[in-house]
Amino acid sequence: MKTLYFDCSSGISGNMVLGALTEIIGDEQYLIEELKKLNTDGYKIEISKKVKNGITGTYINVIVDGKDEYGHEHHIHEHEEHHNESEQHHHHEHRNLADVNKIIEESSLNEKIKDLAKRIFLRVAKAESKVHNKPLEEVHFHEVGAIDSIVDIVGTAILIDKINPNKIISSIVNDGYGFIECAHSTMSVPVPATSEIFANSNVKFRQIDIDTELVTPTGAAIIAELAEEFTNLPAMTTEK
């Protein structure tokens, strides 16, 4: 039996998952090639090796409109960037669940991938709906409607489908504490959408003594959908 174990002791986010799963399959081009089946542009994926605390890992950065997830500028296709900027921002800002599902449905990805991606998105949409007290179809996502979340969530579904585990389990999920600056306000950690996703799932999580957000809503939805159990690493022969 093939078991996939997520160690979420340092939290979880979309690009953390993409980096980890890409290392497991051992082929950096696979994700990039498969994501082309989405027929969505306006993003670029950079895959690099980063060293943190002396340990090397795969870092996947999704750059949208020339900016990465932290808002840092990256100059790609400058001539296109300026022409499309207002138009693309407009599209990103106003995507709702139906729009996202349409993008997934119209892709040439297989049904298992489409189904998993839509289930992860639904978890985020339900949480945002509760937090903002709006009906599901009226939720206009900040994080989710953005291309980077589509890439994170669909990319995760692509890689899980490729690994094809019989069982997925996770450690207890650690989040930090304190406050973070969001698009329109300062929010306490865990942010409300993350807390709601956890409340509507069987995820076991806790806060640890690190003054920042370790779990993003996208990361929370991914692990809530994937893991059937939250426990220490069971006895297994490690393959990768």
C-alpha positions in Angstrom: 0.0 0.0 0.0 1.3 3.4 -1.0 0.9 6.0 1.8 1.6 9.7 1.4 2.4 11.5 4.6 2.4 15.3 5.0 4.6 16.7 7.7 2.8 20.1 8.5 5.0 21.0 11.5 5.9 24.2 9.7 2.4 24.8 8.4 1.1 24.4 4.9 0.5 26.6 1.8 -0.2 26.0 -1.8 3.4 26.5 -3.0 4.8 24.4 -0.1 2.7 21.5 -1.3 3.7 22.0 -5.0 7.4 22.0 -4.0 7.1 18.9 -1.8 5.1 16.8 -4.3 7.3 17.9 -7.3 10.3 16.6 -5.4 8.5 13.3 -4.8 7.7 12.7 -8.5 11.3 13.9 -9.3 10.3 15.7 -12.5 10.1 19.5 -12.4 8.7 19.8 -15.9 5.7 17.5 -15.3 3.8 20.2 -13.3 4.5 22.9 -15.8 3.5 20.8 -18.8 0.3 19.5 -17.2 -0.8 23.0 -16.1 -0.8 24.0 -19.8 -4.0 21.9 -20.1 -5.8 24.7 -18.0 -5.5 27.0 -21.0 -5.1 29.9 -18.7 -2.3 32.5 -19.0 -1.2 35.5 -16.9 1.1 33.5 -14.8 4.6 32.0 -14.8 6.1 29.3 -12.7 9.6 29.5 -11.4 11.1 26.4 -9.8 14.4 26.7 -7.9 16.4 25.1 -5.2 16.4 27.2 -2.0 18.5 26.6 1.1 16.7 27.2 4.5 18.4 26.4 7.8 21.1 24.7 5.8 18.7 22.3 4.1 18.0 22.4 0.4 14.4 22.1 -0.9 12.4 22.8 -4.0 10.8 26.2 -4.1 7.9 26.9 -6.5 7.0 30.5 -7.1 3.9 31.4 -9.0 4.3 34.8 -10.6 1.0 36.6 -11.6 1.1 39.8 -13.6 4.8 40.1 -12.9 4.3 39.8 -9.1 4.9 36.8 -6.9 2.7 35.9 -3.9 4.5 38.5 -1.7 3.9 41.3 -4.2 7.5 41.4 -5.3 8.0 42.6 -8.8 9.3 40.2 -11.4 9.8 41.6 -14.9 8.4 39.1 -17.4 7.2 40.1 -20.8 7.2 43.7 -19.8 5.5 44.8 -23.0 2.6 42.5 -22.3 2.5 43.2 -18.6 1.6 46.9 -19.1 -1.0 46.4 -21.7 -2.8 43.7 -19.8 -2.4 44.9 -16.3 -5.8 46.6 -15.7 -7.7 44.0 -17.7 -6.1 41.1 -15.9 -6.5 42.6 -12.5 -10.2 43.1 -13.3 -10.6 39.4 -14.1 -8.7 38.2 -11.1 -10.6 40.4 -8.6 -14.0 39.3 -9.7 -13.8 35.5 -10.1 -16.3 33.5 -8.1 -16.7 29.8 -7.6 -18.6 29.3 -10.9 -15.9 31.0 -12.9 -13.2 28.9 -11.3 -15.2 25.7 -11.8 -15.7 26.7 -15.5 -11.9 27.1 -16.0 -11.3 23.6 -14.4 -14.2 22.0 -16.4 -13.0 23.4 -19.7 -9.4 22.2 -19.2 -8.2 19.0 -20.8 -7.2 17.5 -17.5 -8.6 14.1 -16.4 -11.8 13.8 -14.4 -10.1 12.8 -11.2 -7.9 15.9 -11.2 -10.9 18.1 -12.0 -13.0 16.6 -9.3 -10.3 16.9 -6.6 -9.5 20.5 -7.6 -13.2 21.5 -7.4 -13.6 19.9 -4.0 -10.6 21.8 -2.6 -12.0 25.1 -4.1 -15.4 24.4 -2.6 -13.9 24.2 0.9 -12.3 27.6 0.5 -15.5 29.1 -1.0 -17.7 27.8 1.9 -15.3 29.3 4.4 -15.2 32.7 2.6 -19.0 32.6 2.4 -19.3 32.1 6.1 -16.6 34.7 7.0 -18.1 37.4 4.7 -21.8 36.4 5.4 -22.5 36.0 1.6 -24.2 33.3 -0.4 -21.7 30.9 -2.0 -22.3 32.2 -5.5 -21.7 35.8 -4.4 -18.3 35.2 -2.9 -15.6 37.1 -4.8 -12.4 35.7 -3.7 -9.3 37.7 -2.9 -7.0 34.7 -2.6 -8.9 32.0 -4.4 -10.0 34.0 -7.5 -6.5 34.9 -8.1 -4.6 32.8 -10.7 -2.0 31.8 -8.2 -4.6 29.8 -6.1 -5.9 28.2 -9.3 -2.4 27.1 -10.1 -1.7 26.0 -6.5 -4.9 23.9 -6.2 -5.1 22.5 -9.7 -1.3 21.8 -9.5 -1.8 19.9 -6.3 -4.5 17.8 -7.9 -2.2 17.1 -10.9 0.6 15.9 -8.6 -1.6 13.8 -6.3 -3.1 12.1 -9.4 0.5 11.4 -10.6 1.7 10.0 -7.3 -1.6 8.1 -6.9 -1.4 7.1 -3.2 -3.7 4.6 -1.6 -3.9 6.6 1.6 -3.0 10.2 2.6 -2.3 11.1 6.2 -0.9 14.2 7.9 0.8 15.3 11.0 -1.1 17.7 13.3 -1.0 21.0 11.4 0.9 23.8 13.1 -0.1 27.4 12.6 1.6 30.5 14.2 0.0 33.4 16.1 -0.1 37.2 16.0 -1.3 39.4 13.2 -0.7 39.7 9.4 -1.5 42.4 6.9 -4.1 41.3 4.4 -5.4 43.1 1.3 -7.8 45.3 3.2 -7.0 44.9 6.9 -4.9 43.4 9.7 -6.1 39.9 10.7 -5.3 37.7 13.5 -3.6 34.3 12.9 -5.1 31.8 12.1 -7.0 34.0 9.6 -10.8 33.5 9.7 -11.0 31.6 6.5 -8.4 29.1 7.7 -10.2 28.6 11.0 -13.5 28.0 9.1 -11.9 25.4 6.8 -10.6 23.6 9.9 -13.9 23.8 11.6 -15.6 22.2 8.7 -13.2 19.3 8.5 -11.5 16.7 10.6 -8.2 18.5 10.6 -6.3 18.6 13.9 -4.3 21.8 14.3 -2.7 23.9 17.0 -0.8 27.1 17.4 2.9 27.1 18.1 5.1 29.9 19.3 5.9 31.5 15.9 4.7 35.1 15.3 3.4 34.8 11.8 0.9 32.9 9.6 2.1 29.4 8.8 -1.1 28.1 7.2 -2.9 29.8 4.3 -6.5 29.2 3.5 -5.4 27.4 0.3 -3.0 25.2 2.3 -5.8 24.5 4.9 -8.3 23.5 2.2 -5.7 21.2 0.5 -4.9 19.2 3.7 -8.5 19.2 4.8 -9.5 17.6 1.5 -6.6 15.2 1.2 -5.8 13.8 4.6 -8.0 11.1 6.2 -6.1 11.1 9.5 -3.9 13.5 11.6 -1.3 11.6 13.5 2.4 10.9 14.0 4.2 9.1 11.2 3.0 5.5 11.3 5.3 2.5 10.8 6.3 2.5 7.1 9.2 1.8 4.8 10.1 5.2 3.4 10.4 5.2 -0.4 10.9 8.9 -1.1 
